[in-house]
């Protein structure tokens, strides 16, 4: 995962890599305002600030 990001010229931090690995292992979506930190790590991301959940 981190090698693929490095190949794209990205250098994710350890915390972001661990979060992405946990999400990928458990088939989860990362909810973050910093989507660009996770895009290179190949996990689904949701920017809650740009696309907030609608009222139910």
N, C-alpha and C positions, 0 to 999 in steps of 0.2 A: 504494500500500500504506500509506504513512504518512498520506496524506490521509484514508483510510478510518478509520484509528485515531483521528486527530484529530477526525473528525466524531463519534466515539463518546465524546469527552471524554478520550481516552487520549493520552499524550504519550510514545511509546516513544523510548528513546535511540538514538543513531546505531548503536551496536554491535548492539543487538537488531534494528534495522531491517535492517542488513546481513546478519546471520545469517538472518533470516526471508526476505530476498530471495534469498539463496543457496539456502536450502532449497526455496523455491517454484520457482525456476528449474530446479533439478535433481530435482524431485519427491521430496524427502527429508522425513523427520520430524525435528523438533527434539527432542532428548533433553535435558530440563532439569528442575530442581527448581522453577523459577520459571515455570510454565506461564502464569500471569496476564500476564507480560510479552509473551507471544507470541499470546495468544488474539485480541486485537484486530487482529493483523496477518494473520490468515487463513491460518495454516499449521498443519499437523498437528503436535501436540505430544504427548510422552510423558513423564510424570513418573515417572522411574525409582525415586524414593523411595517413592511410593505404590503403584506397580505393578511391582515388580522382576521380572526374568525368572525363570521357573521352572527347576528343574534339568532338564538334558537326559538 
